C-alpha cells in the first residue's frame, strides 16, 4: 500500500489536495479570529469638514434653544441667501425654498444653506456676497421683534387671537354658507373687538384673557361682531326681497330662517327677540359671523350692480359694516372710516384697523388669503 502512494502519478495529486485543505483550513481559522477580535473592521477616517459640521450643528441648535425670537431674526437672512443662491444654482435655491415653505422650519433652511456654503467655499464671488449679507444682518441687529402694527403688540391681542382660534369652525362655516372669504369676516370682527381694548380693558383682563372668549356685546349692538338689531333685520329682509339692490338670489333666501324648535334664551338675552337671542350666545357665535358675512355679501352686490366693484377692498366693507346700510353709497372713490377710537394713545378708525389686520398677515395660518374672495 505504501508503495502505491510512492508512485509519482499518485503522490503528486495527493500532496496537492492535502496542502490545499490545510491552506483552506488556515484561512477559515484566520477569518474567524479576525472577526472575533474585530480585525476586519474598517478603521475609516474623520472627514476633513467634521469641525464645520459640528460648528453648524452647535450654532443653530444653541441659537434656537436660547431665544425663539431668533427664528424671526434669521428670516431675512434666509431669503437673502436663497435669492443669492438662485443666481448660481436655481435648482438648489428652489429646493430649499420648497422645503422651507412646506416645513416652516427656519432652522432647517439655515442648515440646508450651510450645506451649500460648504460646497461653495472656493467660489470667491459667492463667499463675498454671503459676507455682505451677514454684515448687513449685523448692522440691523437692533431691529425689533415687535410688529409695525402697534395694536398687535399689546397683551390683549394675544388673548384675542386665542379666542378667535376657538371660533374658527363657526367663522369657516359662516364663510362657506355665505360664500365670503373668512378673512373678510375676521377683519370686521377685529374692528369691533380691538376698539374695546381701551374702553373695556378690565373686561378683557377679567373675562376675555382667562376664558379665551371674545367680548360679547349685549346693548344696542349685539354678538361678538356688534350687529345692531335694525341692521340684522335688514340683512334678513334683503335676503328675501327680490326687488332689493342687495338681493343675492334664491340660493340664499332661506339662509337666516328661524328654527322654532331651538331655544336660544340665556340670562343675558331672555328679554330680547329671537333675532337678538341668536346673536347673544356665550359659546356659539355662529350667527354673529353669519350676519356679518351676509352684510358683506349684500354690500358687495349693491356696489357691483352700481358699476363700482369693491371685491378687493376689505377696508371699505369693514367701514360700511360699522356704519350700516344707510351709509353705503356706491361711488368711484369710497372712503375708509367708521367709528373713531384709541388704542393706547393712538387714534384709529374702524376701517383702518380692519385694513391693517387684513394685510398684516396676522392669523393667516387660520384664515388665509384666497384668490377668489366671493363665491356665488
C-alpha positions in Angstrom: 0.0 0.0 0.0 2.8 2.3 0.9 4.5 1.6 -2.4 1.2 2.6 -4.0 1.4 6.1 -2.6 5.0 6.4 -3.5 4.1 6.2 -7.1 4.6 9.6 -8.8 1.2 9.8 -10.5 -0.5 9.2 -7.1 1.8 11.1 -4.8 1.7 14.5 -6.6 -2.1 14.8 -6.7 -2.4 13.6 -3.1 0.1 16.2 -1.8 -1.7 19.0 -3.8 -5.0 18.0 -2.2 -3.5 17.8 1.3 -1.9 21.2 1.2 -5.0 22.8 -0.4 -7.1 21.6 2.5 -4.5 22.7 5.0 -4.4 26.2 3.5 -8.3 26.4 3.3 -8.5 25.4 7.0 -5.9 28.0 8.0 -7.9 30.6 6.1 -11.1 29.7 7.9 -9.5 29.8 11.3 -7.8 33.1 10.5 -11.1 34.7 9.3 -12.8 33.5 12.5 -10.1 35.0 14.7 -10.1 38.3 12.7 -13.8 38.7 13.0 -13.8 37.8 16.7 -11.2 40.4 17.5 -12.7 42.9 15.0 -9.5 42.9 13.0 -11.6 43.2 9.8 -13.4 46.4 10.8 -12.7 49.4 8.6 -10.8 51.9 10.6 -12.3 54.7 8.5 -11.2 58.3 8.7 -12.5 61.6 10.1 -14.0 63.8 7.4 -11.9 66.9 6.6 -15.1 69.0 7.2 -16.0 67.4 10.5 -15.4 70.5 12.5 -17.6 72.6 10.2 -20.5 70.1 10.6 -20.2 70.3 14.4 -20.0 74.1 14.3 -23.1 74.4 12.2 -25.0 72.0 14.5 -23.9 73.8 17.6 -24.6 77.3 16.1 -28.2 76.8 15.1 -29.1 74.4 17.9 -27.9 76.8 20.6 -29.3 79.9 19.0 -32.8 78.4 18.6 -32.8 77.0 22.1 -31.7 80.2 23.8 -34.3 82.5 22.2 -37.2 81.6 20.0 -37.2 85.2 18.6 -34.1 84.2 16.7 -36.4 82.3 14.4 -37.9 85.6 13.1 -34.5 87.3 13.3 -33.0 84.9 10.7 -35.8 85.0 8.1 -34.4 88.0 6.2 -31.0 86.3 6.1 -32.7 83.1 4.7 -34.5 85.0 2.0 -31.4 86.9 1.0 -29.3 83.8 0.8 -31.8 81.9 -1.2 -32.0 84.8 -3.6 -28.2 84.8 -3.9 -28.1 81.1 -4.5 -30.7 81.4 -7.2 -28.1 83.4 -9.2 -25.7 80.5 -9.1 -27.8 77.3 -8.8 -31.5 78.0 -9.3 -32.4 74.3 -8.7 -30.9 74.2 -5.3 -32.4 77.6 -4.4 -35.8 76.2 -5.4 -35.4 73.0 -3.5 -34.5 75.0 -0.3 -37.4 77.4 -0.8 -39.8 74.5 -1.2 -38.5 72.7 1.9 -38.7 75.9 3.9 -42.2 76.8 2.7 -43.5 73.3 3.4 -41.8 72.7 6.7 -42.0 76.3 8.0 -38.7 75.3 9.8 -36.2 78.2 9.7 -33.5 76.1 11.4 -33.8 73.5 8.7 -33.5 76.2 5.9 -30.3 77.6 7.6 -28.8 74.2 7.8 -29.6 73.5 4.1 -27.9 76.8 3.2 -24.9 75.9 5.4 -24.5 72.7 3.3 -24.5 74.9 0.2 -21.9 77.2 1.7 -19.6 74.3 2.3 -19.8 73.2 -1.4 -19.2 76.9 -2.5 -16.3 77.6 -0.1 -13.9 78.1 -3.1 -16.3 80.4 -5.0 -14.9 83.8 -4.1 -17.8 85.7 -5.6 -20.4 83.8 -3.7 -18.4 84.0 -0.5 -18.0 87.7 -0.8 -21.8 88.2 -1.2 -22.5 85.9 1.7 -20.3 88.0 3.9 -22.2 91.1 2.8 -25.5 89.5 3.7 -24.1 88.6 7.2 -22.6 92.1 7.7 -25.9 93.7 6.8 -27.7 91.5 9.3 -25.3 92.6 12.0 -26.0 96.3 11.3 -29.7 95.7 11.6 -29.3 93.7 14.8 -31.4 96.4 16.6 -34.4 95.6 14.5 -37.4 95.0 16.7 -39.2 91.7 17.1 -42.4 93.6 17.5 -44.9 94.2 14.8 -45.1 97.5 12.9 -48.8 97.4 13.7 -48.7 98.6 17.3 -52.0 97.3 18.4 -50.9 93.7 17.7 -48.1 94.1 20.3 -50.2 94.5 23.3 -51.3 91.6 25.6 -54.9 92.0 24.7 -54.2 91.0 21.1 -52.7 87.7 22.3 -55.8 86.9 24.2 -57.9 87.9 21.3 -56.1 85.6 18.9 -56.6 82.7 21.2 -60.3 83.4 21.5 -60.7 83.7 17.7 -58.9 80.4 17.2 -61.6 78.7 19.3 -64.2 80.2 17.0 -62.6 79.1 13.7 -65.1 76.4 12.9 -68.0 78.9 13.3 -66.2 81.5 11.1 -65.4 79.0 8.5 -68.9 77.6 8.5 -70.4 81.1 8.1 -68.0 81.9 5.3 -68.9 78.8 3.4 -72.7 79.3 3.8 -72.5 83.0 2.6 -69.7 82.5 0.0 -67.4 85.1 1.6 -63.7 84.8 2.3 -63.3 84.1 6.1 -60.6 86.7 6.4 -63.1 89.4 5.4 -65.4 88.3 8.2 -62.5 88.4 10.7 -61.5 91.8 9.5 -64.9 93.1 10.7 -64.6 91.1 13.9 -61.2 92.7 14.6 -62.5 96.2 14.1 -65.3 95.5 16.6 -63.2 93.8 19.2 -59.9 95.8 19.0 -61.7 99.1 19.8 -62.7 97.5 23.2 -59.0 97.1 24.2 -59.2 100.6 25.8 -62.8 101.1 26.6 -63.3 97.6 28.1 -59.8 96.9 29.2 -60.8 95.5 32.6 -63.3 93.3 30.9 -60.6 91.9 28.7 -58.4 91.2 31.7 -61.2 89.6 33.8 -63.1 87.8 31.1 -61.5 87.5 27.7 -58.0 86.7 29.0 -58.8 83.9 31.4 -61.7 82.3 29.4 -60.1 82.9 26.0 -63.6 84.0 24.7 -64.5 87.1 22.7 -66.2 90.1 24.2 -70.0 89.7 23.7 -72.0 92.8 23.1 -75.5 92.9 24.7 -76.5 96.5 24.5 -77.6 98.3 21.2 -75.0 96.3 19.3 -75.1 92.5 19.7 -72.9 89.5 19.5 -69.1 89.4 19.1 -69.3 91.3 15.8 -71.5 94.1 17.3 -74.5 93.9 14.9 -77.4 96.4 15.6 -80.9 94.9 15.7 -82.1 97.1 12.8 -79.1 96.0 10.7 -79.8 92.3 11.4 -83.5 92.9 10.5 -82.4 94.5 7.2 -80.0 91.7 6.4 -82.8 89.2 6.8 -85.2 91.3 4.7 -82.8 91.8 1.8 -82.3 88.0 1.6 -85.9 87.5 0.6 -86.7 90.8 -1.2 -86.0 90.0 -4.9 -86.5 93.7 -5.8 -83.7 94.9 -3.5 -80.4 96.1 -4.8 -78.9 93.9 -2.1 -80.7 90.7 -3.1 -78.4 87.7 -3.5 -80.7 85.3 -5.3 -82.9 82.3 -4.4 -79.9 80.3 -3.2 -79.7 82.4 0.0 -83.4 83.2 0.5 -83.8 80.8 3.5 -80.3 81.1 4.9 -81.4 83.0 8.0 -84.8 81.3 8.6 -85.7 80.7 12.2 -86.0 77.2 13.7 -88.8 77.3 16.2 -87.5 74.1 17.8 -84.3 75.7 19.1 -84.2 77.7 22.3 -81.6 80.4 22.2 -82.5 82.0 25.5 -80.0 82.7 28.3 -79.8 85.0 31.3 -78.4 87.9 29.1 -80.9 87.7 26.2 -84.1 86.3 27.6 -85.9 89.6 27.3 -84.8 90.1 23.7 -86.3 89.0 20.4 -85.3 85.6 18.9 -83.2 87.6 16.4 -81.1 89.1 19.2 -81.1 85.8 21.2 -79.3 84.1 18.3 -76.6 86.8 18.3 -76.1 86.8 22.1 -74.8 83.3 22.7 -72.0 82.6 25.1 -70.0 80.0 23.3 -71.6 79.5 19.8 -71.0 82.7 17.9 -72.1 81.3 14.6 -74.9 83.8 13.9 -72.7 86.7 14.7 -70.4 85.7 11.9 -73.2 84.6 9.5 -75.0 88.0 9.8 -71.6 89.8 9.2 -70.9 87.6 6.2 -74.3 88.3 4.6 -73.9 92.0 5.3 -70.6 92.0 3.4 -72.1 89.9 0.6 -75.1 92.2 0.2 -72.9 95.4 0.2 -70.8 93.8 -2.4 -73.8 93.1 -4.6 -75.1 96.6 -4.2 -71.7 98.1 -5.4 -71.3 95.6 -8.2 -74.8 96.4 -9.6 -74.0 100.1 -9.4 -70.8 99.5 -11.5 -68.3 100.1 -8.7 -67.0 96.7 -7.6 -65.1 96.6 -4.4 -64.2 92.9 -4.1 -60.6 93.7 -3.2 -61.4 96.4 -0.6 -61.7 94.8 2.8 -61.3 98.2 4.5 -64.4 99.5 2.7 -66.5 96.5 3.6 -65.4 96.9 7.3 -66.1 100.7 7.2 -69.6 100.1 5.9 -70.1 97.2 8.3 -69.5 99.7 11.1 -71.7 102.5 9.6 -74.6 100.4 8.3 -76.6 100.1 5.1 -77.6 103.8 5.1 -74.1 104.9 4.6 -73.4 102.6 1.7 -73.5 104.8 -1.4 -71.6 103.3 -4.3 -69.1 105.6 -5.9 -65.7 105.6 -7.7 -63.5 106.6 -4.7 -65.1 105.3 -1.5 -63.7 106.5 1.9 -62.3 104.4 4.7 -63.6 105.3 8.1 -66.2 104.4 10.7 -66.1 104.9 14.4 -63.0 106.6 15.9 -61.3 105.1 18.9 -57.9 105.0 20.6 -55.7 102.0 21.3 -53.3 103.2 24.0 -52.7 106.7 22.7 -53.1 106.3 19.0 -56.2 107.2 17.0 -57.8 104.7 14.7 -60.9 104.2 12.7 -62.9 101.0 12.4 -61.9 100.7 8.7 -58.2 101.4 9.3 -57.8 98.7 11.9 -59.6 96.2 9.6 -57.2 97.2 6.7 -54.1 96.8 8.9 -55.3 93.5 10.1 -56.2 92.1 6.7 -52.8 92.9 5.1 -50.7 92.3 8.2 -50.7 88.6 7.7 -51.8 88.1 11.3 -53.6 84.7 11.7 -53.1 83.9 8.0 -52.4 80.3 9.0 -56.0 80.1 10.3 -57.6 82.5 7.8 -55.6 82.5 4.6 -55.8 85.0 1.7 -57.9 83.4 -1.0 -57.7 84.3 -4.7 -61.5 84.3 -5.0 -63.0 86.5 -2.2 -66.6 85.8 -3.1 -68.4 82.6 -4.3 -71.9 82.7 -5.7 
